[in-house]
């Protein structure tokens, strides 16, 4: 099991009021799962994503990642897990504007203490995997939105994380470019990566094999998509 969550609760104190963002969430994710998390605004999906990504901690409950009890970790432990176990892809790309694609991609390796030679080798391989090796010396201002997101995906992959966590990865892209990015994410899943995708768009969520729908801080449904059913049946995706 990559992820096991049991009775996860998250409370926020806002002045005199206590807001329950999550109300006893139970969730399991296996290696090479492809899961989309959906829900209306204020449903708790962003809070769930932050806890999954070790960006926040639950108020109560048990969270285990690759056999490690995340809910018992220190801040330093959580930082290590974020850098080694989870690759993040954000809607706004979060690239350093004055750095080229190569340097943006190698950043997690700098924090992890890799040598310069190994950082560059792995960053180049990661950019090549997303079809952007030719743009490795271009800065974000010289890239299109789709190319920026490819750099963000390359950066997320460079540490060989056990999970790729993508938060609205197509939110700032036009529909054609968004589909190109989803093709990359689909391919990464086919290569064995575990994918967790947070989105409000149903046609993007349909790329996943499971859709977890959260409402009012609880999981309202956890259903297999058509692509997930085809995979379970051993049938290939239809040719478009």
N, C-alpha and C positions, 0 to 999 in steps of 0.2 A: 504494500500500500504506500503510495506517495504521500497522500494527505488523509488524515483522519481527524475530524472535528466532532466533538461530543458536547452537546448542550452549551454551545457558545452564546454568551450573553454580553452585550456591550451597552453600557450606560454613559450618558454625557450629562454633566451637571451644568445647567445654563441658568445662572442666577439662583432663583428659588425653585426652579423646576428641574426635575430629573427626566431626561429623554431616553427612552428605551429604543436604541437603534437596531439591536438584534435581540431576539427573544427565544433563545434555546435552539440554535441551529445545529443540525447534525448533517455532516457531509463527508463522503468518502470519494477519493479520486485515485484510480489505479494507474500504474505506469502505462504511458502511451494513450491515456484517455484524451478526448478532445471535447471539452466542456464549455458551453456558453452560459454566462450568468446574465439574466435579464430581470427587469423590474422597473416600475414607474419611479419618478423622482420622489425621493424621500422614503423609498422602500427598504433601504439598508444595504443595497448592493455595493455602494461605494465603501461602506464600512466593512462589509464582508471582504471585498477585494483588498483593502488595506491590511486586514488581519491575515488573509491568505499570503500576502506579500511581505509579512513581518514588518510593515510600516506602522502598525498599531498593535496593541495587545488587548485581549478580551478582558472584560470585567470578571467574568466567571466562565468556567468550562475548560475543556481539555483540547489542545491542538497539538497534533503530532505530525512532523514533516520528515519523511524518510527515516522513521523510527526514532526521531529525536523529539523530546517534549518541548515544543516551542513555548508553550504557556509558562514554562518554568525558567526561561532563559533570561540572562542579564542583557542590558543594552548592547554591550560589546559582542555578546553571543549572537544577538539578533542582527547586528551589522555584518558579522561574518556570514551568517546564513543568507542575508540579502545579496551579498556579493558573490557567493559561491554556488548557491542552490537555485536562485531565481533570476531569470532574465526578464527585465521589464521593457515593455513597449508602450509608450504613452501617446495620447492623441496629439499633444503639442510637440512631439519629437524630443524635446529637452536636450538639444545639441548645443555645444559651446560654439558661439557664433564666430569666434576668431580662430578656431581650430579646424583643420581639414578633416575629411572623412576618416582618414587613417588614425589620427590622434583621437577623435571622438570614439572610434571603435575600440581602441586599446585601453581606454580609461579604466574599466574594471580590472584589467591586468596590472595596471600601475598600483591600484589599491591592494591588490593581492600579492604584490612583491615579485612579480616576474621580471626576468632580465629584459633589457631593451631588445635584444635579438629575438627572443622568444615572443615578446609582445608584438613586434612587427610581423613576424611570421604568422602568428595566429590571427592578427587583425586582417592581414591581406587575405588569408584563407576564408575568413568570415565574410569579408566584403565580396569575395569571389562567389561565395555561396548564394548571395542575394543579387548577383549580376551587376555589381557596382565597382569592380576592381579598377576599371578605366577611369573612375572618378575619385580615386582615393586621395588625390591631392587637391580636391575642390572643397571650398568652404561652404557652409549651409546657404549663404547668400547666392552661391553659384549653382544651387541645386533646385530642382522642382520639388513640390510637396511629396510626390511619390518617391523621389530619390532620397529625400530627407528621412522618410519612414524606412526605407531600405537600410540606410545607415543605422537608424535606431534599432532595427532588427538585427543587423550585424553585431552591434554593440551588445545586444541582449544575449547573443549566442556565443560570444567570444570566450566565455568562461565555461562552456559546456555545461550549462545549468540543467538540473533535473526537471525544471518547470519553466515554460515560457508563459508569462502573465501579460496579456495584451489588453490595455484599457482603452476602449473606443479607438482601435488602431486605424480605422478609416474615417473617423469623425471629421477631419479637416481636409478630406480629399474628395474630388469629384467621383462619380459612380464608376467610371472606367478605370481610373487609377486605383480606387478602392478594391475593385475586383482583382487587379493585378497584385495588390498587396495580399489579398486573401489567398490567391493562388500560391504565393510564397509560403504563407502560414500553413496551407493545406499540405504542401510538399514537405515542410519541416515535420509535420505530424506523420506523414508517410515514412519519413526517415527515422522515426522512433521517438520524437520529442513528445512530451506531455504538454498539452496546450490548455490554458484557461483563458477564455475570451470574455471580456465584459463589454456588452453592447446594448443599445436600445433599438437596434434595427433588426427586425425578424429575418430579413433575407441574408444578413451577415451571420446571424445565429445559426441559420440552417446549414452553414458549412460544418458546424460542429456535429458530434454524434450524440450529445446529450444537451438538453436545455434545462438549466435549473432556474426556475422563476421564483423570485423572492418578492413578498408583499408584506408590508407592515412588520418587518423584522423577522419573518419566519419563511421557510421554504414552502411555497404553496404547491409546487409541482416539480418533478424531476423526471423528464420524459426523454425517450430516445427519438432522434430525428429520423427522417427518411434515409439520409445517408448512413446513419448509425445502424438502422435496420438492414440496409443492404450489406453493410460490412459484416454484421452478425451472420447474415445468410451466406456470406462468401461471394456476393455478386458485385461486380465492378460498377462504378458510377456510370450512368448513361452518358453517351457521347453527345455533347452540345453542338 
